[in-house]
Amino acid sequence: MAKPAQPTATKVKILIADDHAIVREGIRMILEAQPDFEVVGEAEDGDEAVRLARKLAPEVVVMDISMPKLNGVEATQAIREGLPGVHVLILTMHEEQSYLFQLLRLGAAGYVLKRAAATDLVEAVRAAHRGETFLYPAVAQSIVQDYLERLRTGEGSERYGGLTYREREILVLIAEGLTNAQIAEKLVISVKTVQTHRAHIMKKLDLHDRSLLVRYAVRKGLIAP
């Protein structure tokens, strides 16, 4: 008598969001080497990541931070607000914690450095799918130390004047001498949006001169002196 067919295991559906095609290809190869993973889509900017997340309903989104249109922070916020069941795993080359706390507050499932081993990425995706938070070991220790220092000093978002990731991104470009039009072109946003962010930056920092913004960016280590 023939045995009944065994049910096929459901694969974890994954969306990759990164503005570099070669990076997306490498991530896809790593993830699809796992028999229980399925890459259902790729996005080259944050806006497309949000749109594909709504369309494809992945279980995990592997999200780069620095992308045009919507950056990874903004895209994470939009996805988590509209699709709370989707886990967003941040994959980036940056180790700085200042916006990592912001991402975790927005509900990001974890943080993996691009220089990490392929096994770390696979482990992080599995953890995200289980609803757990994954922090790359080299980052986790410094995060704890930074958090304890914040508790000791009472320092919070004031460290960067309460600037969002996008505002800090624009602050750096302003400090580097780019015009509003050049910033808009680089970030693939409108000049009006740049002007709005610029006004918010100056209001939050109470700095109304470019030279003062440059000094602030240097003092905070956002640009080299």
C-alpha positions as CSV (number, residue, x, y, z in Angstrom):
1,M,0.0,0.0,0.0
2,A,1.4,3.4,-1.0
3,K,2.4,5.8,1.7
4,P,0.5,9.1,1.8
5,A,2.5,12.0,0.4
6,Q,4.3,14.1,3.0
7,P,3.3,17.8,3.1
8,T,5.9,20.1,1.7
9,A,7.6,22.3,4.3
10,T,6.7,26.0,3.9
11,K,9.7,28.1,3.0
12,V,10.6,31.5,4.6
13,K,9.7,34.2,2.1
14,I,12.4,36.9,2.0
15,L,12.5,40.3,0.3
16,I,16.0,41.9,-0.3
17,A,16.3,45.7,-0.4
18,D,19.7,47.2,-1.5
19,D,20.5,49.8,-4.1
20,H,23.5,47.8,-5.4
21,A,22.6,45.0,-7.8
22,I,25.7,43.0,-7.2
23,V,25.1,43.1,-3.4
24,R,21.5,41.9,-3.9
25,E,22.8,39.0,-6.1
26,G,25.3,38.0,-3.4
27,I,22.7,38.0,-0.7
28,R,20.3,36.1,-2.9
29,M,22.9,33.4,-3.5
30,I,23.6,33.0,0.2
31,L,19.9,32.8,1.2
32,E,18.7,30.6,-1.6
33,A,21.4,28.1,-0.7
34,Q,19.2,27.3,2.3
35,P,16.5,24.7,1.4
36,D,14.0,26.5,3.6
37,F,14.5,30.0,2.2
38,E,12.9,31.6,-0.8
39,V,13.7,35.1,-2.1
40,V,10.4,36.4,-3.5
41,G,11.6,39.8,-4.6
42,E,14.3,42.5,-4.8
43,A,14.1,46.2,-4.3
44,E,16.6,48.8,-5.3
45,D,15.4,51.6,-3.1
46,G,13.3,52.1,0.0
47,D,10.2,53.2,-1.8
48,E,10.2,50.0,-3.9
49,A,10.9,48.0,-0.7
50,V,7.7,49.3,0.9
51,R,5.7,48.7,-2.3
52,L,7.0,45.1,-2.7
53,A,6.5,44.3,0.9
54,R,2.8,45.2,0.6
55,K,2.5,43.3,-2.7
56,L,4.5,40.1,-1.9
57,A,3.9,39.8,1.9
58,P,7.4,38.4,2.8
59,E,8.0,37.2,6.2
60,V,11.5,38.8,6.4
61,V,12.9,41.9,4.7
62,V,16.7,42.2,4.5
63,M,17.1,45.9,4.4
64,D,20.1,48.2,3.6
65,I,20.1,51.5,5.4
66,S,21.6,53.8,2.8
67,M,19.2,53.8,-0.2
68,P,17.7,56.5,-2.4
69,K,14.1,57.8,-2.2
70,L,13.3,56.3,1.2
71,N,16.3,55.2,3.3
72,G,16.3,52.0,5.3
73,V,15.1,53.7,8.4
74,E,12.1,55.4,6.7
75,A,11.3,52.2,4.8
76,T,11.5,50.1,8.0
77,Q,9.1,52.5,9.7
78,A,6.6,52.3,6.8
79,I,6.7,48.5,6.6
80,R,6.4,48.0,10.4
81,E,3.5,50.5,10.6
82,G,1.6,49.0,7.7
83,L,2.7,45.3,8.0
84,P,3.5,44.6,11.6
85,G,3.8,40.9,10.9
86,V,6.8,41.4,8.6
87,H,10.2,41.2,10.2
88,V,12.8,43.7,9.0
89,L,16.5,42.7,9.3
90,I,19.0,45.6,8.8
91,L,22.0,44.7,6.7
92,T,24.6,47.5,6.6
93,M,28.3,48.5,6.5
94,H,27.8,51.0,9.4
95,E,28.6,50.1,13.0
96,E,27.5,53.3,14.6
97,Q,24.8,52.9,17.2
98,S,23.1,56.3,17.1
99,Y,20.5,55.2,14.5
100,L,20.5,51.6,15.5
101,F,18.5,52.5,18.6
102,Q,16.1,54.3,16.4
103,L,15.7,51.2,14.2
104,L,15.1,49.0,17.1
105,R,12.5,51.4,18.5
106,L,10.8,51.2,15.1
107,G,10.6,47.4,15.4
108,A,13.6,46.2,13.3
109,A,14.3,42.6,14.0
110,G,18.1,42.9,14.1
111,Y,21.3,44.3,12.7
112,V,24.0,42.5,10.6
113,L,27.1,44.0,9.2
114,K,27.9,43.5,5.5
115,R,31.3,42.3,6.4
116,A,29.8,39.5,8.5
117,A,30.1,35.8,7.5
118,A,27.3,34.3,5.4
119,T,26.4,32.0,8.3
120,D,25.7,35.1,10.4
121,L,23.2,36.4,7.8
122,V,21.5,33.0,7.6
123,E,21.3,32.8,11.4
124,A,20.0,36.4,11.6
125,V,17.2,35.7,9.1
126,R,16.2,32.5,11.0
127,A,16.1,34.6,14.3
128,A,14.0,37.3,12.6
129,H,11.6,34.7,11.3
130,R,11.2,33.4,14.9
131,G,10.4,36.8,16.1
132,E,13.7,37.2,17.9
133,T,16.1,40.2,17.8
134,F,19.6,39.5,16.3
135,L,22.5,41.7,16.9
136,Y,25.9,41.1,15.3
137,P,28.2,40.1,18.2
138,A,30.8,42.8,17.5
139,V,28.1,45.4,17.7
140,A,26.1,44.0,20.6
141,Q,28.8,44.6,23.2
142,S,29.3,48.2,22.2
143,I,25.5,48.8,22.1
144,V,25.3,47.6,25.7
145,Q,28.2,49.8,26.8
146,D,26.7,52.8,25.0
147,Y,23.3,52.1,26.6
148,L,24.8,51.9,30.1
149,E,26.6,55.1,29.5
150,R,23.4,56.8,28.3
151,L,21.7,55.6,31.5
152,R,24.6,56.9,33.6
153,T,24.6,60.4,32.0
154,G,20.9,60.7,31.2
155,E,21.9,61.2,27.6
156,G,19.4,60.2,24.9
157,S,18.5,61.5,21.5
158,E,20.0,64.8,22.6
159,R,23.4,63.4,21.6
160,Y,22.6,64.4,18.0
161,G,20.0,67.1,18.8
162,G,17.2,64.6,18.1
163,L,18.0,64.4,14.4
164,T,16.5,61.6,12.4
165,Y,18.7,59.4,10.2
166,R,17.6,61.3,7.1
167,E,18.3,64.7,8.8
168,R,21.8,63.5,9.8
169,E,22.3,62.3,6.2
170,I,21.4,65.7,4.9
171,L,23.5,67.5,7.5
172,V,26.6,65.6,6.4
173,L,25.9,66.6,2.7
174,I,25.3,70.2,3.7
175,A,28.6,70.2,5.7
176,E,30.4,68.8,2.7
177,G,29.3,71.8,0.7
178,L,26.5,70.3,-1.5
179,T,23.7,72.6,-2.6
180,N,20.0,71.7,-2.0
181,A,19.7,70.7,-5.6
182,Q,22.8,68.5,-5.4
183,I,21.5,66.8,-2.2
184,A,18.1,66.3,-3.8
185,E,19.7,64.6,-6.8
186,K,22.0,62.4,-4.7
187,L,19.2,61.2,-2.4
188,V,16.6,61.1,-5.2
189,I,14.2,63.4,-3.4
190,S,12.8,66.8,-4.2
191,V,14.5,70.1,-3.5
192,K,11.5,71.1,-1.4
193,T,12.0,68.0,0.8
194,V,15.6,68.9,1.2
195,Q,14.7,72.5,2.2
196,T,12.2,71.1,4.7
197,H,14.7,68.8,6.3
198,R,17.3,71.6,6.3
199,A,14.9,73.9,8.2
200,H,14.2,71.1,10.7
201,I,17.9,70.5,11.3
202,M,18.6,74.2,11.9
203,K,15.6,74.5,14.3
204,K,16.5,71.3,16.3
205,L,20.2,72.3,16.6
206,D,19.5,76.1,16.9
207,L,22.3,76.6,14.3
208,H,21.4,79.0,11.5
209,D,24.7,79.2,9.6
210,R,26.4,76.6,7.4
211,S,29.8,77.2,9.1
212,L,28.2,76.3,12.5
213,L,26.6,73.2,11.0
214,V,30.0,72.1,9.7
215,R,31.5,72.6,13.1
216,Y,28.7,70.6,14.7
217,A,29.1,67.8,12.2
218,V,32.9,67.6,12.8
219,R,32.4,67.7,16.6
220,K,30.0,64.8,16.4
221,G,32.3,62.8,14.1
222,L,29.8,62.9,11.2
223,I,32.5,64.2,8.9
224,A,36.3,64.4,9.1
225,P,37.8,67.8,10.2
